[in-house]
């Protein structure tokens, strides 16, 4: 009998001590992990011969969005409720834009971003926008 097991921790690798069996659709939240293959056999006439084991981790995709946000001085800082594992992609749907208006995104991190709206002359303007951030994983 063969069982793949995982022990996880959010604090350190040394704290990965409680191993549990992994099922095909298991989801775990961790910063550190140890894996092991547990082999058991009730038949003393047979033995296992494992040469390799491969573990693949898939981080779940996530999206975070907000609608109808307005800037008070042309600038708005967005902070995600739950930070992503890696910097996500951001889509913007700007509203009430005038000809020549544009926006720039700065300070794009796993925690959020800053958006700046300006007119064709480069002066800050108040605008309304929606955004969607798409990435994966979760920082804890």
GIKABEL-V512321 format. One record per residue. N is the residue number from 1. RES is the residue in one small letter. SS is DSSP state (alpha for helix, beta for strand, coil for the rest). OMEGA is omega in radians with two decimals (NA if undefined). Layout:
BEGIN
n->N res->RES ss->SS omega->OMEGA
n->N res->RES ss->SS omega->OMEGA
END
This chain:
BEGIN
n->1 res->x ss->coil omega->-3.10
n->2 res->x ss->beta omega->3.11
n->3 res->x ss->beta omega->3.02
n->4 res->x ss->beta omega->-3.09
n->5 res->x ss->beta omega->3.13
n->6 res->x ss->beta omega->2.97
n->7 res->x ss->beta omega->-3.05
n->8 res->x ss->beta omega->3.08
n->9 res->x ss->beta omega->3.02
n->10 res->x ss->coil omega->-3.06
n->11 res->x ss->coil omega->-3.13
n->12 res->x ss->coil omega->3.09
n->13 res->x ss->alpha omega->3.13
n->14 res->x ss->alpha omega->3.14
n->15 res->x ss->alpha omega->3.10
n->16 res->x ss->coil omega->-3.04
n->17 res->x ss->coil omega->-3.07
n->18 res->x ss->coil omega->-3.10
n->19 res->x ss->coil omega->3.07
n->20 res->x ss->beta omega->3.11
n->21 res->x ss->beta omega->3.09
n->22 res->x ss->coil omega->3.02
n->23 res->x ss->coil omega->-3.07
n->24 res->x ss->coil omega->-3.08
n->25 res->x ss->coil omega->-3.09
n->26 res->x ss->coil omega->3.06
n->27 res->x ss->coil omega->-3.12
n->28 res->x ss->coil omega->3.04
n->29 res->x ss->coil omega->-3.11
n->30 res->x ss->coil omega->3.00
n->31 res->x ss->coil omega->3.12
n->32 res->x ss->beta omega->3.14
n->33 res->x ss->beta omega->2.99
n->34 res->x ss->beta omega->3.11
n->35 res->x ss->beta omega->3.03
n->36 res->x ss->beta omega->3.06
n->37 res->x ss->beta omega->-3.11
n->38 res->x ss->beta omega->-3.13
n->39 res->x ss->beta omega->3.06
n->40 res->x ss->coil omega->-3.09
n->41 res->x ss->coil omega->3.10
n->42 res->x ss->coil omega->-3.08
n->43 res->x ss->coil omega->-3.10
n->44 res->x ss->coil omega->3.12
n->45 res->x ss->coil omega->-3.14
n->46 res->x ss->coil omega->3.10
n->47 res->x ss->coil omega->3.12
n->48 res->x ss->coil omega->3.10
n->49 res->x ss->coil omega->-3.12
n->50 res->x ss->coil omega->-3.14
n->51 res->x ss->coil omega->-3.11
n->52 res->x ss->coil omega->2.97
n->53 res->x ss->coil omega->-3.14
n->54 res->x ss->coil omega->3.10
n->55 res->x ss->coil omega->3.07
n->56 res->x ss->coil omega->3.11
n->57 res->x ss->coil omega->3.07
n->58 res->x ss->coil omega->3.09
n->59 res->x ss->coil omega->-3.12
n->60 res->x ss->coil omega->3.04
n->61 res->x ss->beta omega->3.12
n->62 res->x ss->beta omega->2.98
n->63 res->x ss->beta omega->3.07
n->64 res->x ss->beta omega->-3.10
n->65 res->x ss->beta omega->3.03
n->66 res->x ss->beta omega->-3.08
n->67 res->x ss->beta omega->3.02
n->68 res->x ss->beta omega->3.06
n->69 res->x ss->beta omega->3.11
n->70 res->x ss->beta omega->3.09
n->71 res->x ss->coil omega->-3.13
n->72 res->x ss->coil omega->-3.14
n->73 res->x ss->coil omega->-3.10
n->74 res->x ss->coil omega->-3.10
n->75 res->x ss->beta omega->3.09
n->76 res->x ss->beta omega->3.05
n->77 res->x ss->beta omega->3.14
n->78 res->x ss->beta omega->3.05
n->79 res->x ss->beta omega->3.12
n->80 res->x ss->coil omega->3.10
n->81 res->x ss->coil omega->3.11
n->82 res->x ss->coil omega->-3.12
n->83 res->x ss->coil omega->3.08
n->84 res->x ss->coil omega->3.07
n->85 res->x ss->coil omega->3.11
n->86 res->x ss->coil omega->-3.10
n->87 res->x ss->coil omega->-3.09
n->88 res->x ss->coil omega->2.98
n->89 res->x ss->beta omega->-3.10
n->90 res->x ss->beta omega->3.02
n->91 res->x ss->beta omega->-3.11
n->92 res->x ss->beta omega->2.97
n->93 res->x ss->beta omega->-3.09
n->94 res->x ss->beta omega->3.14
n->95 res->x ss->beta omega->3.12
n->96 res->x ss->coil omega->3.12
n->97 res->x ss->coil omega->3.05
n->98 res->x ss->coil omega->3.11
n->99 res->x ss->coil omega->3.13
n->100 res->x ss->coil omega->3.09
n->101 res->x ss->coil omega->3.08
n->102 res->x ss->beta omega->3.07
n->103 res->x ss->beta omega->3.03
n->104 res->x ss->beta omega->3.08
n->105 res->x ss->beta omega->3.12
n->106 res->x ss->beta omega->3.09
n->107 res->x ss->coil omega->-3.14
n->108 res->x ss->coil omega->-3.11
n->109 res->x ss->coil omega->3.06
n->110 res->x ss->coil omega->-3.10
n->111 res->x ss->coil omega->-3.11
n->112 res->x ss->beta omega->-3.12
n->113 res->x ss->beta omega->3.04
n->114 res->x ss->beta omega->3.11
n->115 res->x ss->beta omega->-3.13
n->116 res->x ss->beta omega->3.08
n->117 res->x ss->beta omega->3.12
n->118 res->x ss->beta omega->3.08
n->119 res->x ss->coil omega->-3.06
n->120 res->x ss->coil omega->3.10
n->121 res->x ss->coil omega->3.12
n->122 res->x ss->coil omega->3.11
n->123 res->x ss->coil omega->3.14
n->124 res->x ss->beta omega->3.09
n->125 res->x ss->coil omega->3.11
n->126 res->x ss->coil omega->3.13
n->127 res->x ss->coil omega->3.11
n->128 res->x ss->beta omega->-3.12
n->129 res->x ss->beta omega->2.97
n->130 res->x ss->beta omega->3.02
n->131 res->x ss->beta omega->3.00
n->132 res->x ss->beta omega->3.09
n->133 res->x ss->beta omega->-3.12
n->134 res->x ss->beta omega->-3.14
n->135 res->x ss->beta omega->3.13
n->136 res->x ss->beta omega->3.07
n->137 res->x ss->coil omega->-3.06
n->138 res->x ss->coil omega->3.02
n->139 res->x ss->coil omega->3.12
n->140 res->x ss->coil omega->NA
END
